[in-house]
């Protein structure tokens, strides 16, 4: 059985942005900005003893990525901005499984007013499209 190597496994300072709607997050400079749609990387791991999965690291504007820490998680780990948290992160490579009953065989008809948008949509690469929509492999 192969064990995963964490992307990071260390202590970080919880930071908080300013103003209304402020975010509490951890800046993780050790992980390079991914070359994916919007620079987001799907991860799983732990913050202190709280396990999480299906979460994304997001670009924070300075070339680094960050992990947002929701209020629900902060309450469970009893931490707030300014506190130190231990974070272990692994890349989450699990693929999305779509139940067959949710897969449509036919695409809906498009009204002519939407043709310009549809043309732009069709010019996108399949990887970008699959980030926004569930498209079954044929």
N, CA, C and O of each residue as an XYZ file, in Angstrom:
552
protein
N       0.848     -1.190      0.000
C       0.000      0.000      0.000
C       0.892      1.251      0.000
O       1.796      1.380      0.826
N       0.629      2.147     -0.917
C       1.425      3.356     -1.068
C       0.877      4.464     -0.164
O      -0.318      4.756     -0.189
N       1.748      5.073      0.625
C       1.315      6.171      1.481
C       1.546      7.489      0.760
O       2.529      7.666      0.040
N       0.629      8.391      0.970
C       0.712      9.701      0.327
C       1.720     10.590      1.056
O       1.871     10.510      2.275
N       2.390     11.418      0.307
C       3.286     12.411      0.884
C       2.521     13.727      0.960
O       1.983     14.180     -0.049
N       2.462     14.347      2.131
C       1.714     15.606      2.231
C       2.402     16.733      1.465
O       3.628     16.775      1.357
N       1.586     17.646      0.935
C       2.121     18.854      0.309
C       2.743     19.744      1.376
O       3.797     20.342      1.162
N       2.080     19.826      2.530
C       2.609     20.544      3.694
C       2.164     19.828      4.962
O       1.122     19.172      4.990
N       2.968     19.965      6.007
C       2.651     19.391      7.320
C       3.396     20.239      8.345
O       4.482     19.877      8.796
N       2.794     21.379      8.707
C       3.483     22.299      9.619
C       2.509     23.298     10.239
O       1.313     23.281      9.946
N       3.032     24.158     11.090
C       2.220     25.170     11.770
C       2.147     26.447     10.941
O       3.119     26.849     10.300
N       0.966     27.078     10.967
C       0.725     28.338     10.254
C      -0.065     29.289     11.142
O      -0.765     28.869     12.063
N       0.061     30.577     10.844
C      -0.684     31.621     11.537
C      -2.005     31.859     10.819
O      -2.025     32.029      9.600
N      -3.112     31.872     11.565
C      -4.418     32.212     10.984
C      -4.457     33.717     10.752
O      -4.238     34.496     11.680
N      -4.732     34.125      9.524
C      -4.809     35.541      9.145
C      -6.251     35.917      8.857
O      -7.093     35.049      8.624
N      -6.537     37.223      8.873
C      -7.895     37.687      8.568
C      -7.798     38.943      7.712
O      -7.005     39.841      7.993
N      -8.626     38.993      6.651
C      -8.666     40.188      5.815
C      -9.423     41.283      6.548
O     -10.093     41.022      7.547
N      -9.316     42.502      6.054
C      -9.974     43.648      6.682
C     -11.383     43.855      6.128
O     -11.694     43.405      5.025
N     -12.223     44.531      6.891
C     -13.516     45.005      6.416
C     -14.648     44.002      6.504
O     -14.494     42.878      6.982
N     -15.807     44.464      6.015
C     -17.023     43.659      6.033
C     -16.846     42.442      5.127
O     -16.276     42.550      4.041
N     -17.330     41.299      5.568
C     -17.197     40.073      4.797
C     -15.779     39.524      4.815
O     -15.363     38.833      3.885
N     -15.035     39.831      5.877
C     -13.629     39.424      5.981
C     -13.493     37.902      5.991
O     -14.368     37.187      6.479
N     -12.384     37.429      5.443
C     -12.065     36.010      5.393
C     -10.972     35.694      6.412
O     -10.061     36.493      6.626
N     -11.073     34.531      7.030
C      -9.993     34.023      7.859
C      -9.346     32.899      7.057
O     -10.032     32.005      6.561
N      -8.029     32.950      6.933
C      -7.350     32.004      6.056
C      -5.926     31.769      6.533
O      -5.439     32.445      7.439
N      -5.271     30.805      5.913
C      -3.863     30.512      6.152
C      -3.145     30.678      4.820
O      -3.559     30.101      3.815
N      -2.071     31.464      4.805
C      -1.252     31.611      3.601
C      -0.240     30.474      3.575
O       0.445     30.221      4.566
N      -0.148     29.782      2.424
C       0.736     28.630      2.303
C       1.724     28.876      1.162
O       1.474     28.466      0.028
N       2.846     29.544      1.455
C       3.801     29.887      0.399
C       4.565     28.683     -0.164
O       5.123     28.775     -1.258
N       4.603     27.551      0.561
C       5.348     26.375      0.093
C       4.711     25.699     -1.109
O       5.393     24.992     -1.850
N       3.413     25.903     -1.316
C       2.729     25.275     -2.442
C       2.689     26.280     -3.584
O       2.117     27.360     -3.434
N       3.289     25.943     -4.728
C       3.291     26.880     -5.851
C       1.888     27.064     -6.425
O       1.035     26.183     -6.326
N       1.676     28.228     -7.022
C       0.389     28.521     -7.652
C       0.124     27.482     -8.744
O       0.901     27.377     -9.693
N      -0.970     26.706     -8.620
C      -1.241     25.683     -9.626
C      -1.636     26.304    -10.965
O      -2.176     27.409    -11.014
N      -1.362     25.588    -12.032
C      -1.715     26.048    -13.371
C      -3.050     25.428    -13.771
O      -3.159     24.764    -14.802
N      -4.066     25.658    -12.933
C      -5.411     25.145    -13.187
C      -6.351     26.324    -13.342
O      -5.954     27.478    -13.177
N      -7.600     26.024    -13.661
C      -8.601     27.077    -13.787
C      -8.648     27.905    -12.516
O      -8.838     27.367    -11.425
N      -8.478     29.190    -12.652
C      -8.533     30.137    -11.544
C      -7.435     29.920    -10.507
O      -7.492     30.512     -9.429
N      -6.439     29.088    -10.802
C      -5.343     28.864     -9.875
C      -5.750     28.122     -8.624
O      -5.096     28.251     -7.588
N      -6.830     27.339     -8.698
C      -7.311     26.611     -7.530
C      -6.828     25.168     -7.561
O      -6.725     24.565     -8.629
N      -6.532     24.617     -6.388
C      -6.043     23.251     -6.265
C      -6.930     22.515     -5.263
O      -7.104     22.971     -4.133
N      -7.491     21.377     -5.675
C      -8.365     20.579     -4.814
C      -7.505     19.794     -3.822
O      -6.581     19.083     -4.217
N      -7.820     19.930     -2.528
C      -7.017     19.295     -1.482
C      -7.889     18.635     -0.416
O      -9.101     18.840     -0.348
N      -7.219     17.835      0.412
C      -7.836     17.234      1.601
C      -6.782     17.267      2.692
O      -5.600     17.466      2.409
N      -7.196     17.073      3.931
C      -6.212     17.069      5.012
C      -6.820     17.364      6.360
O      -7.971     17.025      6.634
N      -6.005     18.019      7.219
C      -6.434     18.332      8.587
C      -5.961     19.717      8.982
O      -4.869     20.152      8.619
N      -6.817     20.399      9.740
C      -6.439     21.620     10.444
C      -6.553     21.259     11.915
O      -7.652     21.009     12.411
N      -5.439     21.231     12.609
C      -5.370     20.672     13.963
C      -5.956     19.261     13.905
O      -5.402     18.408     13.212
N      -7.055     18.987     14.609
C      -7.654     17.648     14.567
C      -8.911     17.590     13.707
O      -9.622     16.585     13.722
N      -9.193     18.646     12.964
C     -10.389     18.692     12.128
C     -10.036     18.252     10.702
O      -9.280     18.932     10.008
N     -10.586     17.114     10.271
C     -10.326     16.594      8.921
C     -11.259     17.275      7.915
O     -12.425     17.535      8.211
N     -10.723     17.561      6.718
C     -11.526     18.146      5.645
C     -11.170     17.474      4.329
O     -10.091     16.899      4.183
N     -12.085     17.551      3.375
C     -11.834     17.016      2.035
C     -12.624     17.860      1.045
O     -13.478     18.658      1.431
N     -12.330     17.674     -0.224
C     -13.040     18.391     -1.285
C     -13.026     19.903     -1.066
O     -14.042     20.579     -1.234
N     -11.866     20.415     -0.692
C     -11.654     21.835     -0.444
C     -10.641     22.334     -1.459
O      -9.833     21.556     -1.966
N     -10.678     23.619     -1.758
C      -9.745     24.182     -2.729
C      -8.825     25.210     -2.078
O      -9.263     26.053     -1.295
N      -7.532     25.121     -2.421
C      -6.613     26.203     -2.100
C      -6.854     27.271     -3.157
O      -7.050     26.952     -4.329
N      -6.840     28.531     -2.751
C      -7.159     29.616     -3.675
C      -6.016     30.608     -3.738
O      -5.311     30.811     -2.750
N      -5.826     31.234     -4.903
C      -4.808     32.276     -4.986
C      -5.199     33.450     -4.099
O      -6.373     33.816     -4.030
N      -4.218     34.042     -3.419
C      -4.542     35.164     -2.531
C      -3.976     36.485     -3.035
O      -3.983     37.486     -2.317
N      -3.482     36.484     -4.284
C      -3.116     37.747     -4.913
C      -1.658     38.138     -4.849
O      -1.268     39.138     -5.452
N      -0.840     37.383     -4.136
C       0.584     37.720     -4.044
C       1.462     36.612     -4.622
O       2.658     36.543     -4.341
N       0.853     35.749     -5.431
C       1.581     34.625     -6.012
C       1.539     33.380     -5.147
O       2.036     32.329     -5.553
N       0.953     33.482     -3.958
C       0.816     32.343     -3.051
C      -0.628     31.863     -3.049
O      -1.524     32.538     -3.556
N      -0.836     30.693     -2.474
C      -2.194     30.178     -2.294
C      -2.544     30.209     -0.815
O      -1.670     30.272      0.051
N      -3.845     30.163     -0.547
C      -4.314     30.176      0.830
C      -5.437     29.184      1.028
O      -6.097     28.773      0.074
N      -5.647     28.807      2.264
C      -6.724     27.910      2.650
C      -7.680     28.688      3.540
O      -7.315     29.102      4.640
N      -8.915     28.888      3.060
C      -9.924     29.582      3.858
C     -10.349     28.672      5.013
O     -10.519     27.466      4.837
N     -10.515     29.265      6.189
C     -10.920     28.508      7.373
C     -12.241     29.101      7.866
O     -12.272     30.160      8.493
N     -13.334     28.385      7.563
C     -14.676     28.863      7.901
C     -14.891     28.947      9.420
O     -14.199     28.291     10.199
N     -15.858     29.766      9.811
C     -16.180     29.956     11.232
C     -16.535     28.631     11.903
O     -16.164     28.401     13.054
N     -17.239     27.772     11.202
C     -17.636     26.462     11.745
C     -16.394     25.654     12.145
O     -16.381     25.008     13.193
N     -15.365     25.693     11.316
C     -14.126     24.969     11.614
C     -13.387     25.647     12.764
O     -12.886     24.973     13.663
N     -13.318     26.970     12.739
C     -12.622     27.697     13.814
C     -13.255     27.422     15.164
O     -12.548     27.316     16.166
N     -14.573     27.306     15.209
C     -15.255     26.996     16.478
C     -14.879     25.601     16.956
O     -14.625     25.394     18.143
N     -14.845     24.638     16.029
C     -14.540     23.257     16.421
C     -13.109     23.100     16.907
O     -12.849     22.312     17.816
N     -12.174     23.839     16.313
C     -10.774     23.728     16.750
C     -10.427     24.768     17.817
O      -9.309     24.798     18.332
N     -11.410     25.625     18.142
C     -11.253     26.663     19.177
C     -10.085     27.607     18.874
O      -9.250     27.882     19.736
N     -10.047     28.097     17.626
C      -9.001     29.022     17.197
C      -9.626     30.187     16.440
O     -10.730     30.079     15.908
N      -8.903     31.295     16.402
C      -9.349     32.477     15.666
C      -8.134     33.159     15.043
O      -6.999     32.736     15.262
N      -8.372     34.211     14.269
C      -7.276     34.934     13.620
C      -6.228     35.325     14.664
O      -6.562     35.804     15.747
N      -4.959     35.111     14.318
C      -3.857     35.400     15.235
C      -3.336     34.166     15.946
O      -2.247     34.197     16.520
N      -4.106     33.066     15.918
C      -3.681     31.812     16.549
C      -2.882     30.968     15.557
O      -2.960     31.168     14.345
N      -2.119     30.032     16.091
C      -1.335     29.096     15.288
C      -2.133     27.799     15.134
O      -2.693     27.286     16.103
N      -2.177     27.273     13.895
C      -2.848     25.999     13.626
C      -1.850     25.065     12.933
O      -0.959     25.516     12.213
N      -2.013     23.772     13.160
C      -1.182     22.788     12.460
C      -1.983     22.281     11.267
O      -3.112     21.814     11.417
N      -1.388     22.378     10.086
C      -2.082     21.992      8.856
C      -1.300     20.905      8.140
O      -0.090     21.008      7.944
N      -2.023     19.861      7.756
C      -1.498     18.805      6.907
C      -2.388     18.767      5.673
O      -3.603     18.606      5.783
N      -1.781     18.917      4.496
C      -2.552     18.979      3.250
C      -2.003     17.971      2.254
O      -0.793     17.842      2.071
N      -2.934     17.253      1.608
C      -2.630     16.334      0.512
C      -3.417     16.790     -0.711
O      -4.506     17.349     -0.581
N      -2.865     16.551     -1.897
C      -3.641     16.841     -3.102
C      -4.763     15.824     -3.190
O      -4.537     14.629     -2.997
N      -5.971     16.288     -3.480
C      -7.135     15.417     -3.587
C      -7.327     15.069     -5.061
O      -7.825     15.883     -5.839
N      -6.928     13.859     -5.438
C      -7.005     13.446     -6.837
C      -8.214     12.588     -7.136
O      -8.306     12.005     -8.216
N      -9.151     12.498     -6.192
C     -10.347     11.696     -6.445
C     -11.199     12.379     -7.496
O     -11.336     13.603     -7.501
N     -11.768     11.589     -8.381
C     -12.582     12.160     -9.445
C     -14.052     12.203     -9.020
O     -14.499     11.453     -8.152
N     -14.757     13.083     -9.649
C     -16.180     13.243     -9.377
C     -16.948     12.096    -10.015
O     -16.792     11.829    -11.206
N     -17.769     11.421     -9.235
C     -18.593     10.334     -9.756
C     -20.017     10.857     -9.878
O     -20.618     11.298     -8.899
N     -20.544     10.801    -11.090
C     -21.882     11.319    -11.364
C     -22.834     10.140    -11.493
O     -22.633      9.273    -12.344
N     -23.878     10.097    -10.651
C     -24.858      9.010    -10.782
C     -25.488      9.042    -12.175
O     -25.779     10.112    -12.710
N     -25.694      7.865    -12.752
C     -26.204      7.760    -14.118
C     -27.542      8.480    -14.289
O     -27.818      9.025    -15.357
N     -28.372      8.485    -13.247
C     -29.685      9.134    -13.373
C     -29.584     10.654    -13.524
O     -30.552     11.305    -13.918
N     -28.422     11.212    -13.213
C     -28.229     12.652    -13.368
C     -27.591     13.034    -14.701
O     -27.520     14.216    -15.040
N     -27.134     12.056    -15.444
C     -26.479     12.327    -16.724
C     -27.524     12.440    -17.821
O     -28.360     11.553    -17.992
N     -27.467     13.541    -18.561
C     -28.389     13.745    -19.690
C     -27.693     13.282    -20.960
O     -26.528     13.602    -21.196
N     -28.403     12.542    -21.757
C     -27.833     12.065    -23.020
C     -27.865     13.153    -24.087
O     -26.968     13.232    -24.926
N     -28.888     13.984    -24.055
C     -29.029     15.034    -25.057
C     -28.793     16.391    -24.413
O     -29.184     16.618    -23.268
N     -28.165     17.274    -25.136
C     -28.025     18.638    -24.661
C     -29.308     19.391    -24.987
O     -29.930     19.124    -26.015
N     -29.713     20.319    -24.138
C     -30.940     21.065    -24.413
C     -30.789     21.937    -25.659
O     -29.684     22.341    -26.022
N     -31.917     22.217    -26.305
C     -31.907     23.102    -27.475
C     -31.568     24.513    -27.003
O     -31.947     24.918    -25.904
N     -30.862     25.244    -27.831
C     -30.415     26.584    -27.475
C     -31.188     27.608    -28.294
O     -31.252     27.508    -29.520
N     -31.770     28.584    -27.625
C     -32.491     29.656    -28.303
C     -31.481     30.539    -29.037
O     -30.355     30.708    -28.569
N     -31.867     31.095    -30.167
C     -30.928     31.839    -31.006
C     -30.307     33.043    -30.298
O     -29.218     33.472    -30.680
N     -30.965     33.603    -29.275
C     -30.372     34.739    -28.554
C     -29.115     34.323    -27.785
O     -28.296     35.171    -27.432
N     -28.962     33.028    -27.527
C     -27.810     32.533    -26.779
C     -26.675     32.035    -27.678
O     -25.650     31.582    -27.169
N     -26.833     32.109    -28.998
C     -25.797     31.624    -29.906
C     -24.426     32.257    -29.670
O     -23.437     31.525    -29.661
N     -24.309     33.585    -29.478
C     -22.969     34.156    -29.245
C     -22.286     33.555    -28.010
O     -21.089     33.271    -28.039
N     -23.042     33.363    -26.934
C     -22.480     32.766    -25.724
C     -22.078     31.319    -25.969
O     -21.035     30.867    -25.498
N     -22.909     30.599    -26.707
C     -22.620     29.199    -27.000
C     -21.352     29.084    -27.849
O     -20.557     28.165    -27.655
N     -21.163     30.011    -28.786
C     -19.949     29.991    -29.612
C     -18.710     30.175    -28.739
O     -17.718     29.467    -28.914
N     -18.761     31.126    -27.793
C     -17.626     31.341    -26.890
C     -17.398     30.108    -26.013
O     -16.255     29.712    -25.783
N     -18.479     29.504    -25.525
C     -18.410     28.303    -24.690
C     -17.711     27.178    -25.447
O     -16.857     26.488    -24.890
N     -18.070     26.996    -26.704
C     -17.491     25.909    -27.496
C     -16.024     26.144    -27.821
O     -15.320     25.198    -28.175
N     -15.541     27.386    -27.710
C     -14.133     27.679    -27.955
C     -13.255     27.342    -26.752
O     -12.038     27.226    -26.892
N     -13.856     27.183    -25.572
C     -13.099     26.857    -24.366
C     -12.536     25.450    -24.444
O     -13.104     24.587    -25.112
N     -11.433     25.218    -23.773
C     -10.852     23.882    -23.706
C     -11.737     23.000    -22.832
O     -12.391     23.494    -21.913
N     -11.760     21.708    -23.110
C     -12.619     20.777    -22.371
C     -12.341     20.811    -20.863
O     -13.271     20.680    -20.066
N     -11.078     20.986    -20.461
C     -10.742     21.042    -19.036
C     -11.406     22.209    -18.335
O     -11.866     22.081    -17.200
N     -11.456     23.358    -19.019
C     -12.103     24.541    -18.451
C     -13.603     24.318    -18.367
O     -14.231     24.650    -17.361
N     -14.176     23.758    -19.422
C     -15.620     23.495    -19.437
C     -15.996     22.530    -18.323
O     -16.988     22.748    -17.627
N     -15.212     21.460    -18.141
C     -15.566     20.472    -17.120
C     -15.446     21.050    -15.716
O     -16.045     20.515    -14.783
N     -14.680     22.140    -15.542
C     -14.598     22.799    -14.242
C     -15.932     23.456    -13.889
O     -16.310     23.516    -12.719
N     -16.642     23.949    -14.907
C     -17.896     24.663    -14.693
C     -19.135     23.811    -14.844
O     -20.180     24.147    -14.287
N     -19.050     22.721    -15.578
C     -20.245     21.943    -15.881
C     -19.931     20.444    -15.801
O     -18.786     20.016    -15.940
N     -20.966     19.690    -15.578
C     -20.832     18.233    -15.553
C     -21.100     17.750    -16.972
O     -22.224     17.836    -17.468
N     -20.067     17.247    -17.612
C     -20.202     16.744    -18.975
C     -19.734     15.308    -18.979
O     -18.572     15.033    -18.679
N     -20.626     14.381    -19.316
C     -20.223     12.972    -19.293
C     -19.250     12.657    -20.423
O     -19.328     13.237    -21.506
N     -18.336     11.735    -20.156
C     -17.459     11.242    -21.220
C     -18.286     10.342    -22.117
O     -19.103      9.561    -21.628
N     -18.087     10.440    -23.407
C     -18.856      9.610    -24.333
C     -17.981      8.557    -24.954
O     -18.454      7.760    -25.763
